[in-house]
């Protein structure tokens, strides 16, 4: 989308009049209900800024994204970018008192932080949006945002890198690393990086620790403080920075402040950081399998393919079409096929960028059962059979149009995110080559069907262009190496020739020999078609829900949306019964039942999930609940199916064993959580009014629970419930009563009234 830029002067600033500012655009594509005003400008030093006037926010915020991250670390000092991020908080020439910035933010009901990624470092804060006098902020009556921005800007103008804070901040970096040492979400990705091309920065250890940042460099005679100052001087340049400022102040006031405070940031005219040339994966890194031992009891199969570079494909995003089909869970999908064999509990698929100038990856993660682990080669072959199906089926425009329609609907009715989350997201988006009019919508919406790009992307997914990781605490048992930074045990070897040959055969399978269970998905019946909202002016929005039914069978609470006016609703059905917390055994049976209901509904509910219609079935302090939220058009259809499934669930032995195995693993993994997580759970248990159980009690009870026991409990529990329904959003009184009646009629043979006095 083309846009024109024009130069203008920032409003006069005392002592520094007429700072040149270029208007990039003030016409951003935005959601229907978005009452914010936007302006994108460029300062004279080439620092690009998005200004946001939000007249209703209680928090002002700013985020600045610098186009440098740990990919720019010196190879022998891993964690440099992260260390510099920490040290910038410790004082600047204008505000030399250590952590004065943080103290000011905290004193004004705010918070601040930063994070370092592969190619960007993002600094951010939020703070009270109104002045102390409670009046609307202005240039002459500024909110705390003005002074916060002054302190914030100095990070990028004259930081001190105070010597007396160096060791303490490096210890803070070390503490961050140590808390992640037993966390598989850090350990396993780092193993994948460690086994990639050592000449590409993808292999870097981004967090750093005290040894890498202080002990070892100083042993080599390196002054690390000088190195950090040099890193900041070499990489922190105004033309690599993207700033977002959000406040209640008018745009002209925000522009004046930003021009005054951030124009002194030096522009070193550095080129954007890009990594062309070396690829993250060499040919020698592919065709390999890694057996990794996790800390938690998890079983996974991960397939990784070097993919295409989608950086400039924001209008078409071909990976979204491919990941939609590979990650589908409905009939005909990979997941449906392998779940029916008892091999998998879940599957996700999607593309991830690595860095500008290099291709990304396409990753497939399968959560395995014990039997699935034994059959992981068969799962890989089924995967390649499905890819053969996609290769012979030209990209289907109707599938793209379904995706496009939902993306458009989701963006149209997108609701505000918290100020800090918003500023961080947009500052990161500004580093991408998006038309500035599309900053809010660019990666949310799909604009063009590009079958050639889809086929080009799909062509990267083949047996001679992947590596795989098998994650298990038990298999194969003969790990012979350890990753350097986290100590993850692993074994790394070539994929056996016979398996590779079978994968190639699966990839080339003819339609008549392909598994009949594999086919493209059907059309999605959950895509909403009625999105109208009848807006009615109200003097004052209702504060509380109303009770519109209250008898011995059910109670219904209802609150019509009279504030947001969007076509969404939420329905919560609480089936109250004292049986669930009568004993740990009953509690485990109820958990198994709710897990089995979700397991049965996975395939059916996947289409609803794709349309933003989410549901859950679980336990709360009074019984079983089911919750459904999303676009209200098709919500009653899903609600009825969930209730019917709860009533009619015929528990099969094979699914019972798989779900039971999963719950056993969950209780076992509870013991391996971080200490602070366990303390939080114990505190919750100690403060519970009674009837709650700790993981050890539940694990013991689970060992004696049988299939027949759960079947009997299902009938007992659903025969002794009181129904309580809460409805809010774009649903009318008659809709709420109809939903309650539907639940009542589906569970019609209940003996309810004797339990009501317990609720």
MOUR-V816545 format. One record per residue. PSI is psi as a letter, one per 30 degrees, with the letter a starting at -180 (999 if undefined). Layout:
# MOUR-V816545
psi = (PSI | PSI)
This chain:
# MOUR-V816545
psi = (k | l | l | k | k | k | k | l | k | l | k | k | k | k | f | i | l | h | k | k | k | k | j | e | l | g | i | k | k | l | l | e | g | j | g | l | k | l | k | k | l | k | l | f | g | g | k | k | k | k | k | j | j | j | f | f | k | f | k | l | l | k | k | k | k | k | i | k | a | f | f | g | k | k | e | g | i | k | g | e | e | e | e | e | e | e | f | f | f | g | k | l | e | e | i | f | k | k | g | e | e | e | e | e | e | e | f | h | h | a | l | l | a | l | k | k | a | e | g | l | k | k | k | l | l | l | l | k | f | l | l | f | f | f | l | k | l | a | e | f | i | k | l | f | e | e | e | e | e | e | e | e | e | f | e | g | d | i | l | f | h | k | e | f | f | e | e | e | e | e | e | e | e | e | e | e | e | e | f | f | e | g | j | f | f | e | e | e | e | e | e | e | e | e | g | a | j | f | f | k | f | f | f | l | j | e | e | l | l | e | e | e | f | e | e | e | e | e | f | g | g | k | j | e | e | e | e | e | e | e | e | e | e | e | f | j | k | e | f | g | k | k | k | k | k | k | l | f | l | l | e | e | e | e | e | e | e | e | e | e | f | f | f | f | k | k | j | g | h | k | l | k | k | l | i | l | c | k | k | f | k | l | e | f | f | l | g | l | k | k | j | k | j | l | e | l | i | l | j | l | k | k | k | k | k | k | a | l | j | g | e | g | h | f | f | e | i | f | f | e | e | e | e | e | e | e | g | k | g | a | k | f | l | e | e | e | e | f | e | f | f | g | f | k | f | l | k | l | k | l | k | k | l | e | l | k | f | l | l | a | l | k | k | k | k | k | j | l | l | e | e | e | e | f | g | e | e | e | e | e | e | e | e | f | e | e | e | e | e | e | e | f | j | k | k | j | e | e | e | e | e | e | e | e | e | e | e | e | e | e | e | e | g | k | l | k | l | k | e | e | e | e | e | e | e | e | e | e | e | f | f | l | h | k | k | f | f | g | e | f | f | e | f | e | l | k | e | k | j | i | e | e | e | e | e | e | e | f | f | f | j | l | f | g | h | l | l | l | k | j | k | k | f | e | k | f | f | h | k | g | l | k | k | e | e | f | g | k | k | l | k | k | l | k | k | k | e | e | e | e | e | e | e | e | e | e | f | g | k | l | e | f | f | l | k | f | f | k | l | l | l | l | k | j | f | f | k | k | f | j | g | k | k | j | k | k | k | k | e | k | k | k | f | l | l | k | j | f | k | j | a | f | e | l | k | k | k | k | j | k | k | g | e | e | h | l | h | l | l | k | k | k | j | j | j | k | k | f | e | e | g | f | l | e | e | e | e | e | e | e | e | e | e | e | e | e | e | e | e | e | f | e | e | e | f | e | e | e | e | f | g | g | j | k | l | k | k | a | k | a | f | f | b | k | l | k | k | k | k | a | k | f | e | g | e | e | e | e | e | e | e | e | e | e | e | e | e | g | j | j | j | k | e | e | e | e | e | e | e | e | e | e | e | e | e | e | e | e | f | e | f | g | l | l | e | e | e | e | e | e | e | e | e | e | e | e | f | k | f | k | g | l | k | l | e | e | e | e | e | e | e | e | f | g | k | l | e | e | e | e | e | e | e | e | e | e | e | f | f | h | l | k | k | k | k | k | k | l | b | h | k | l | e | e | e | e | e | e | e | e | e | e | e | e | e | f | h | f | h | l | j | e | e | f | f | e | f | f | 999)
